[in-house]
């Protein structure tokens, strides 16, 4: 699901949500996209959403996103972990699991 500046707050306000900040020109973002889609399908405890940082500059600015891809992990609307850069699926899952168990 694609987020916008207008929908961002309501979509991350409940549950555990991983948001990828991406852009059309970002090669690593395109490499990461199928990995995030797999994680979204496989994990019932996590919702994966995406927001185009070029089209939604207010949200990117509010969360001080300086590099793409950047992923923010939210728990009930509060950011609890940030990951910058593409990762292999196994490493990404390990980081997410460590952040969720903290």
BATORVEX-273208 format. One record per atom (N, C-alpha, C): residue number from 1; residue in three letters; atom name; x, y, z. Coordinates in Angstrom, 2 decimals. Layout:
<atoms>
ATOM / NUM / ALA / CA / X / Y / Z
...
</atoms>
This chain:
<atoms>
ATOM / 1 / UNK / N / 0.85 / -1.19 / 0.00
ATOM / 1 / UNK / CA / 0.00 / 0.00 / 0.00
ATOM / 1 / UNK / C / 0.88 / 1.24 / 0.00
ATOM / 2 / UNK / N / 0.52 / 2.18 / -0.83
ATOM / 2 / UNK / CA / 1.26 / 3.44 / -0.92
ATOM / 2 / UNK / C / 0.66 / 4.47 / 0.03
ATOM / 3 / UNK / N / 1.50 / 5.04 / 0.85
ATOM / 3 / UNK / CA / 1.08 / 6.10 / 1.76
ATOM / 3 / UNK / C / 1.29 / 7.46 / 1.10
ATOM / 4 / UNK / N / 0.63 / 8.46 / 1.68
ATOM / 4 / UNK / CA / 0.83 / 9.85 / 1.28
ATOM / 4 / UNK / C / 1.01 / 10.67 / 2.55
ATOM / 5 / UNK / N / 1.40 / 11.92 / 2.38
ATOM / 5 / UNK / CA / 1.49 / 12.81 / 3.53
ATOM / 5 / UNK / C / 0.16 / 12.83 / 4.30
ATOM / 6 / UNK / N / -0.95 / 12.80 / 3.56
ATOM / 6 / UNK / CA / -2.28 / 12.90 / 4.18
ATOM / 6 / UNK / C / -2.68 / 11.63 / 4.93
ATOM / 7 / UNK / N / -2.22 / 10.46 / 4.47
ATOM / 7 / UNK / CA / -2.66 / 9.20 / 5.09
ATOM / 7 / UNK / C / -1.64 / 8.60 / 6.06
ATOM / 8 / UNK / N / -0.45 / 9.15 / 6.09
ATOM / 8 / UNK / CA / 0.64 / 8.53 / 6.83
ATOM / 8 / UNK / C / 0.30 / 8.29 / 8.30
ATOM / 9 / UNK / N / -0.06 / 9.34 / 9.02
ATOM / 9 / UNK / CA / -0.27 / 9.24 / 10.47
ATOM / 9 / UNK / C / -1.34 / 8.21 / 10.82
ATOM / 10 / UNK / N / -2.43 / 8.19 / 10.08
ATOM / 10 / UNK / CA / -3.50 / 7.25 / 10.41
ATOM / 10 / UNK / C / -3.11 / 5.81 / 10.11
ATOM / 11 / UNK / N / -2.27 / 5.58 / 9.13
ATOM / 11 / UNK / CA / -1.90 / 4.22 / 8.75
ATOM / 11 / UNK / C / -0.84 / 3.60 / 9.65
ATOM / 12 / UNK / N / -0.04 / 4.43 / 10.33
ATOM / 12 / UNK / CA / 0.99 / 3.89 / 11.23
ATOM / 12 / UNK / C / 0.59 / 3.98 / 12.70
ATOM / 13 / UNK / N / -0.63 / 4.43 / 12.96
ATOM / 13 / UNK / CA / -1.03 / 4.73 / 14.34
ATOM / 13 / UNK / C / -1.31 / 3.50 / 15.19
ATOM / 14 / UNK / N / -1.64 / 2.36 / 14.59
ATOM / 14 / UNK / CA / -1.92 / 1.16 / 15.38
ATOM / 14 / UNK / C / -1.16 / -0.03 / 14.81
ATOM / 15 / UNK / N / -0.78 / -0.91 / 15.70
ATOM / 15 / UNK / CA / -0.09 / -2.12 / 15.29
ATOM / 15 / UNK / C / 1.38 / -1.88 / 15.01
ATOM / 16 / UNK / N / 2.00 / -2.87 / 14.38
ATOM / 16 / UNK / CA / 3.42 / -2.80 / 14.04
ATOM / 16 / UNK / C / 3.51 / -2.63 / 12.53
ATOM / 17 / UNK / N / 4.13 / -1.52 / 12.12
ATOM / 17 / UNK / CA / 4.16 / -1.15 / 10.72
ATOM / 17 / UNK / C / 5.59 / -0.82 / 10.30
ATOM / 18 / UNK / N / 6.04 / -1.40 / 9.21
ATOM / 18 / UNK / CA / 7.32 / -1.06 / 8.61
ATOM / 18 / UNK / C / 7.03 / -0.21 / 7.39
ATOM / 19 / UNK / N / 7.61 / 1.00 / 7.36
ATOM / 19 / UNK / CA / 7.39 / 1.92 / 6.25
ATOM / 19 / UNK / C / 8.70 / 2.09 / 5.49
ATOM / 20 / UNK / N / 8.64 / 1.85 / 4.18
ATOM / 20 / UNK / CA / 9.80 / 2.12 / 3.33
ATOM / 20 / UNK / C / 9.61 / 3.47 / 2.66
ATOM / 21 / UNK / N / 10.59 / 4.35 / 2.83
ATOM / 21 / UNK / CA / 10.67 / 5.60 / 2.09
ATOM / 21 / UNK / C / 11.48 / 5.29 / 0.83
ATOM / 22 / UNK / N / 10.90 / 5.56 / -0.34
ATOM / 22 / UNK / CA / 11.53 / 5.20 / -1.59
ATOM / 22 / UNK / C / 11.33 / 6.31 / -2.61
ATOM / 23 / UNK / N / 11.97 / 6.15 / -3.78
ATOM / 23 / UNK / CA / 11.77 / 7.07 / -4.90
ATOM / 23 / UNK / C / 11.94 / 6.28 / -6.20
ATOM / 24 / UNK / N / 11.33 / 6.77 / -7.25
ATOM / 24 / UNK / CA / 11.37 / 6.09 / -8.54
ATOM / 24 / UNK / C / 12.79 / 5.94 / -9.05
ATOM / 25 / UNK / N / 13.65 / 6.92 / -8.82
ATOM / 25 / UNK / CA / 15.02 / 6.91 / -9.34
ATOM / 25 / UNK / C / 15.97 / 6.03 / -8.52
ATOM / 26 / UNK / N / 15.52 / 5.50 / -7.40
ATOM / 26 / UNK / CA / 16.38 / 4.79 / -6.44
ATOM / 26 / UNK / C / 16.51 / 3.31 / -6.81
ATOM / 27 / UNK / N / 17.66 / 2.93 / -7.36
ATOM / 27 / UNK / CA / 17.90 / 1.54 / -7.73
ATOM / 27 / UNK / C / 17.79 / 0.57 / -6.57
ATOM / 28 / UNK / N / 18.46 / 0.84 / -5.43
ATOM / 28 / UNK / CA / 18.33 / -0.07 / -4.28
ATOM / 28 / UNK / C / 16.89 / -0.20 / -3.79
ATOM / 29 / UNK / N / 16.08 / 0.84 / -3.95
ATOM / 29 / UNK / CA / 14.67 / 0.75 / -3.55
ATOM / 29 / UNK / C / 13.94 / -0.30 / -4.39
ATOM / 30 / UNK / N / 14.23 / -0.33 / -5.68
ATOM / 30 / UNK / CA / 13.59 / -1.31 / -6.56
ATOM / 30 / UNK / C / 14.06 / -2.72 / -6.24
ATOM / 31 / UNK / N / 15.32 / -2.88 / -5.82
ATOM / 31 / UNK / CA / 15.83 / -4.19 / -5.43
ATOM / 31 / UNK / C / 15.16 / -4.65 / -4.14
ATOM / 32 / UNK / N / 14.88 / -3.73 / -3.24
ATOM / 32 / UNK / CA / 14.30 / -4.05 / -1.95
ATOM / 32 / UNK / C / 12.80 / -4.33 / -2.02
ATOM / 33 / UNK / N / 12.13 / -3.76 / -2.99
ATOM / 33 / UNK / CA / 10.68 / -3.85 / -3.07
ATOM / 33 / UNK / C / 10.14 / -5.29 / -3.04
ATOM / 34 / UNK / N / 10.67 / -6.23 / -3.85
ATOM / 34 / UNK / CA / 10.12 / -7.59 / -3.78
ATOM / 34 / UNK / C / 10.39 / -8.27 / -2.44
ATOM / 35 / UNK / N / 11.49 / -7.91 / -1.80
ATOM / 35 / UNK / CA / 11.81 / -8.47 / -0.47
ATOM / 35 / UNK / C / 10.77 / -8.00 / 0.54
ATOM / 36 / UNK / N / 10.44 / -6.73 / 0.50
ATOM / 36 / UNK / CA / 9.43 / -6.19 / 1.42
ATOM / 36 / UNK / C / 8.05 / -6.77 / 1.12
ATOM / 37 / UNK / N / 7.76 / -6.99 / -0.15
ATOM / 37 / UNK / CA / 6.48 / -7.61 / -0.51
ATOM / 37 / UNK / C / 6.38 / -9.02 / 0.07
ATOM / 38 / UNK / N / 7.48 / -9.78 / 0.01
ATOM / 38 / UNK / CA / 7.50 / -11.13 / 0.58
ATOM / 38 / UNK / C / 7.29 / -11.09 / 2.09
ATOM / 39 / UNK / N / 8.00 / -10.18 / 2.75
ATOM / 39 / UNK / CA / 7.87 / -10.06 / 4.20
ATOM / 39 / UNK / C / 6.44 / -9.71 / 4.58
ATOM / 40 / UNK / N / 5.83 / -8.82 / 3.83
ATOM / 40 / UNK / CA / 4.45 / -8.42 / 4.10
ATOM / 40 / UNK / C / 3.51 / -9.62 / 3.99
ATOM / 41 / UNK / N / 3.73 / -10.47 / 2.99
ATOM / 41 / UNK / CA / 2.88 / -11.66 / 2.81
ATOM / 41 / UNK / C / 3.14 / -12.71 / 3.89
ATOM / 42 / UNK / N / 4.37 / -12.83 / 4.33
ATOM / 42 / UNK / CA / 4.75 / -13.91 / 5.24
ATOM / 42 / UNK / C / 4.52 / -13.60 / 6.72
ATOM / 43 / UNK / N / 4.52 / -12.34 / 7.09
ATOM / 43 / UNK / CA / 4.45 / -11.98 / 8.51
ATOM / 43 / UNK / C / 3.08 / -11.42 / 8.88
ATOM / 44 / UNK / N / 2.40 / -12.13 / 9.77
ATOM / 44 / UNK / CA / 1.10 / -11.65 / 10.25
ATOM / 44 / UNK / C / 1.24 / -10.57 / 11.31
ATOM / 45 / UNK / N / 2.41 / -10.49 / 11.93
ATOM / 45 / UNK / CA / 2.64 / -9.55 / 13.03
ATOM / 45 / UNK / C / 3.15 / -8.20 / 12.56
ATOM / 46 / UNK / N / 3.23 / -8.00 / 11.24
ATOM / 46 / UNK / CA / 3.87 / -6.81 / 10.69
ATOM / 46 / UNK / C / 3.16 / -6.41 / 9.41
ATOM / 47 / UNK / N / 2.89 / -5.11 / 9.27
ATOM / 47 / UNK / CA / 2.34 / -4.57 / 8.02
ATOM / 47 / UNK / C / 3.44 / -3.76 / 7.36
ATOM / 48 / UNK / N / 3.64 / -3.98 / 6.07
ATOM / 48 / UNK / CA / 4.65 / -3.24 / 5.31
ATOM / 48 / UNK / C / 3.95 / -2.25 / 4.39
ATOM / 49 / UNK / N / 4.32 / -0.98 / 4.52
ATOM / 49 / UNK / CA / 3.76 / 0.08 / 3.69
ATOM / 49 / UNK / C / 4.90 / 0.86 / 3.05
ATOM / 50 / UNK / N / 4.59 / 1.60 / 2.00
ATOM / 50 / UNK / CA / 5.61 / 2.35 / 1.28
ATOM / 50 / UNK / C / 5.13 / 3.77 / 1.06
ATOM / 51 / UNK / N / 6.11 / 4.71 / 1.05
ATOM / 51 / UNK / CA / 5.79 / 6.10 / 0.76
ATOM / 51 / UNK / C / 6.88 / 6.67 / -0.16
ATOM / 52 / UNK / N / 6.44 / 7.29 / -1.24
ATOM / 52 / UNK / CA / 7.36 / 7.91 / -2.18
ATOM / 52 / UNK / C / 7.85 / 9.22 / -1.56
ATOM / 53 / UNK / N / 9.13 / 9.26 / -1.25
ATOM / 53 / UNK / CA / 9.71 / 10.43 / -0.56
ATOM / 53 / UNK / C / 9.72 / 11.67 / -1.44
ATOM / 54 / UNK / N / 9.83 / 11.50 / -2.76
ATOM / 54 / UNK / CA / 9.83 / 12.66 / -3.66
ATOM / 54 / UNK / C / 8.45 / 13.30 / -3.75
ATOM / 55 / UNK / N / 7.40 / 12.49 / -3.66
ATOM / 55 / UNK / CA / 6.04 / 13.00 / -3.79
ATOM / 55 / UNK / C / 5.43 / 13.40 / -2.44
ATOM / 56 / UNK / N / 6.06 / 12.99 / -1.35
ATOM / 56 / UNK / CA / 5.53 / 13.25 / 0.00
ATOM / 56 / UNK / C / 6.65 / 13.80 / 0.87
ATOM / 57 / UNK / N / 7.09 / 14.98 / 0.50
ATOM / 57 / UNK / CA / 8.27 / 15.57 / 1.13
ATOM / 57 / UNK / C / 8.04 / 15.96 / 2.59
ATOM / 58 / UNK / N / 6.82 / 16.28 / 2.96
ATOM / 58 / UNK / CA / 6.57 / 16.68 / 4.35
ATOM / 58 / UNK / C / 6.84 / 15.54 / 5.31
ATOM / 59 / UNK / N / 6.38 / 14.35 / 4.98
ATOM / 59 / UNK / CA / 6.60 / 13.19 / 5.85
ATOM / 59 / UNK / C / 8.08 / 12.82 / 5.88
ATOM / 60 / UNK / N / 8.73 / 12.83 / 4.73
ATOM / 60 / UNK / CA / 10.17 / 12.54 / 4.68
ATOM / 60 / UNK / C / 10.93 / 13.55 / 5.54
ATOM / 61 / UNK / N / 10.56 / 14.80 / 5.46
ATOM / 61 / UNK / CA / 11.21 / 15.84 / 6.28
ATOM / 61 / UNK / C / 10.93 / 15.63 / 7.76
ATOM / 62 / UNK / N / 9.69 / 15.34 / 8.10
ATOM / 62 / UNK / CA / 9.31 / 15.17 / 9.50
ATOM / 62 / UNK / C / 10.11 / 14.03 / 10.17
ATOM / 63 / UNK / N / 10.42 / 12.99 / 9.40
ATOM / 63 / UNK / CA / 11.15 / 11.85 / 9.96
ATOM / 63 / UNK / C / 12.63 / 11.88 / 9.59
ATOM / 64 / UNK / N / 13.09 / 13.03 / 9.08
ATOM / 64 / UNK / CA / 14.50 / 13.28 / 8.77
ATOM / 64 / UNK / C / 15.10 / 12.19 / 7.90
ATOM / 65 / UNK / N / 14.37 / 11.82 / 6.86
ATOM / 65 / UNK / CA / 14.86 / 10.83 / 5.91
ATOM / 65 / UNK / C / 15.82 / 11.53 / 4.97
ATOM / 66 / UNK / N / 17.10 / 11.12 / 5.02
ATOM / 66 / UNK / CA / 18.15 / 11.75 / 4.23
ATOM / 66 / UNK / C / 18.67 / 10.86 / 3.10
ATOM / 67 / UNK / N / 18.46 / 9.55 / 3.23
ATOM / 67 / UNK / CA / 18.94 / 8.59 / 2.23
ATOM / 67 / UNK / C / 17.82 / 7.62 / 1.91
ATOM / 68 / UNK / N / 17.87 / 7.10 / 0.69
ATOM / 68 / UNK / CA / 16.88 / 6.11 / 0.28
ATOM / 68 / UNK / C / 17.58 / 4.83 / -0.14
ATOM / 69 / UNK / N / 17.00 / 3.70 / 0.13
ATOM / 69 / UNK / CA / 15.77 / 3.51 / 0.91
ATOM / 69 / UNK / C / 16.04 / 3.66 / 2.40
ATOM / 70 / UNK / N / 15.07 / 4.20 / 3.10
ATOM / 70 / UNK / CA / 15.04 / 4.24 / 4.55
ATOM / 70 / UNK / C / 13.77 / 3.55 / 4.99
ATOM / 71 / UNK / N / 13.90 / 2.68 / 5.98
ATOM / 71 / UNK / CA / 12.74 / 2.00 / 6.54
ATOM / 71 / UNK / C / 12.61 / 2.40 / 8.00
ATOM / 72 / UNK / N / 11.40 / 2.74 / 8.38
ATOM / 72 / UNK / CA / 11.10 / 3.06 / 9.78
ATOM / 72 / UNK / C / 10.10 / 2.04 / 10.30
ATOM / 73 / UNK / N / 10.41 / 1.49 / 11.46
ATOM / 73 / UNK / CA / 9.53 / 0.52 / 12.11
ATOM / 73 / UNK / C / 8.75 / 1.25 / 13.19
ATOM / 74 / UNK / N / 7.43 / 1.19 / 13.09
ATOM / 74 / UNK / CA / 6.54 / 1.86 / 14.04
ATOM / 74 / UNK / C / 5.81 / 0.82 / 14.87
ATOM / 75 / UNK / N / 5.62 / 1.14 / 16.15
ATOM / 75 / UNK / CA / 4.74 / 0.36 / 17.01
ATOM / 75 / UNK / C / 3.73 / 1.34 / 17.59
ATOM / 76 / UNK / N / 2.47 / 1.16 / 17.21
ATOM / 76 / UNK / CA / 1.39 / 2.03 / 17.66
ATOM / 76 / UNK / C / 1.70 / 3.52 / 17.45
ATOM / 77 / UNK / N / 2.22 / 3.83 / 16.26
ATOM / 77 / UNK / CA / 2.46 / 5.21 / 15.88
ATOM / 77 / UNK / C / 3.79 / 5.79 / 16.31
ATOM / 78 / UNK / N / 4.57 / 5.04 / 17.07
ATOM / 78 / UNK / CA / 5.86 / 5.53 / 17.57
ATOM / 78 / UNK / C / 6.99 / 4.84 / 16.81
ATOM / 79 / UNK / N / 7.91 / 5.62 / 16.19
ATOM / 79 / UNK / CA / 9.02 / 4.97 / 15.51
ATOM / 79 / UNK / C / 9.97 / 4.33 / 16.53
ATOM / 80 / UNK / N / 10.27 / 3.03 / 16.33
ATOM / 80 / UNK / CA / 11.12 / 2.32 / 17.29
ATOM / 80 / UNK / C / 12.44 / 1.87 / 16.69
ATOM / 81 / UNK / N / 12.56 / 1.92 / 15.35
ATOM / 81 / UNK / CA / 13.81 / 1.49 / 14.73
ATOM / 81 / UNK / C / 13.89 / 2.05 / 13.32
ATOM / 82 / UNK / N / 15.11 / 2.38 / 12.90
ATOM / 82 / UNK / CA / 15.35 / 2.89 / 11.55
ATOM / 82 / UNK / C / 16.42 / 2.05 / 10.87
ATOM / 83 / UNK / N / 16.18 / 1.72 / 9.61
ATOM / 83 / UNK / CA / 17.13 / 0.97 / 8.80
ATOM / 83 / UNK / C / 17.37 / 1.78 / 7.53
ATOM / 84 / UNK / N / 18.63 / 2.08 / 7.24
ATOM / 84 / UNK / CA / 18.97 / 2.85 / 6.04
ATOM / 84 / UNK / C / 19.74 / 1.93 / 5.09
ATOM / 85 / UNK / N / 19.26 / 1.84 / 3.86
ATOM / 85 / UNK / CA / 19.93 / 1.05 / 2.84
ATOM / 85 / UNK / C / 19.27 / -0.31 / 2.65
ATOM / 86 / UNK / N / 19.50 / -0.87 / 1.47
ATOM / 86 / UNK / CA / 18.94 / -2.18 / 1.14
ATOM / 86 / UNK / C / 19.68 / -3.27 / 1.91
ATOM / 87 / UNK / N / 18.99 / -4.34 / 2.21
ATOM / 87 / UNK / CA / 19.53 / -5.49 / 2.93
ATOM / 87 / UNK / C / 19.03 / -6.77 / 2.28
ATOM / 88 / UNK / N / 19.81 / -7.85 / 2.39
ATOM / 88 / UNK / CA / 19.23 / -9.15 / 2.02
ATOM / 88 / UNK / C / 18.09 / -9.48 / 2.99
ATOM / 89 / UNK / N / 17.17 / -10.28 / 2.54
ATOM / 89 / UNK / CA / 15.99 / -10.60 / 3.34
ATOM / 89 / UNK / C / 16.35 / -11.15 / 4.71
ATOM / 90 / UNK / N / 17.31 / -12.07 / 4.79
ATOM / 90 / UNK / CA / 17.66 / -12.67 / 6.08
ATOM / 90 / UNK / C / 18.20 / -11.63 / 7.05
ATOM / 91 / UNK / N / 19.00 / -10.71 / 6.56
ATOM / 91 / UNK / CA / 19.55 / -9.68 / 7.45
ATOM / 91 / UNK / C / 18.47 / -8.69 / 7.88
ATOM / 92 / UNK / N / 17.59 / -8.35 / 6.96
ATOM / 92 / UNK / CA / 16.50 / -7.44 / 7.28
ATOM / 92 / UNK / C / 15.58 / -8.04 / 8.33
ATOM / 93 / UNK / N / 15.24 / -9.32 / 8.16
ATOM / 93 / UNK / CA / 14.39 / -10.00 / 9.15
ATOM / 93 / UNK / C / 15.07 / -10.07 / 10.51
ATOM / 94 / UNK / N / 16.37 / -10.32 / 10.53
ATOM / 94 / UNK / CA / 17.10 / -10.37 / 11.80
ATOM / 94 / UNK / C / 17.05 / -9.03 / 12.51
ATOM / 95 / UNK / N / 17.23 / -7.94 / 11.76
ATOM / 95 / UNK / CA / 17.16 / -6.61 / 12.36
ATOM / 95 / UNK / C / 15.76 / -6.29 / 12.86
ATOM / 96 / UNK / N / 14.76 / -6.65 / 12.09
ATOM / 96 / UNK / CA / 13.38 / -6.39 / 12.51
ATOM / 96 / UNK / C / 13.04 / -7.20 / 13.75
ATOM / 97 / UNK / N / 13.41 / -8.47 / 13.77
ATOM / 97 / UNK / CA / 13.11 / -9.30 / 14.93
ATOM / 97 / UNK / C / 13.81 / -8.80 / 16.18
ATOM / 98 / UNK / N / 15.05 / -8.33 / 16.03
ATOM / 98 / UNK / CA / 15.78 / -7.79 / 17.18
ATOM / 98 / UNK / C / 15.10 / -6.51 / 17.69
ATOM / 99 / UNK / N / 14.66 / -5.66 / 16.80
ATOM / 99 / UNK / CA / 13.99 / -4.42 / 17.20
ATOM / 99 / UNK / C / 12.64 / -4.72 / 17.85
ATOM / 100 / UNK / N / 11.93 / -5.71 / 17.34
ATOM / 100 / UNK / CA / 10.62 / -6.04 / 17.89
ATOM / 100 / UNK / C / 10.70 / -6.74 / 19.24
ATOM / 101 / UNK / N / 11.79 / -7.39 / 19.52
ATOM / 101 / UNK / CA / 11.93 / -8.10 / 20.80
ATOM / 101 / UNK / C / 12.55 / -7.21 / 21.88
ATOM / 102 / UNK / N / 13.00 / -6.04 / 21.49
ATOM / 102 / UNK / CA / 13.64 / -5.13 / 22.47
ATOM / 102 / UNK / C / 12.62 / -4.48 / 23.36
</atoms>
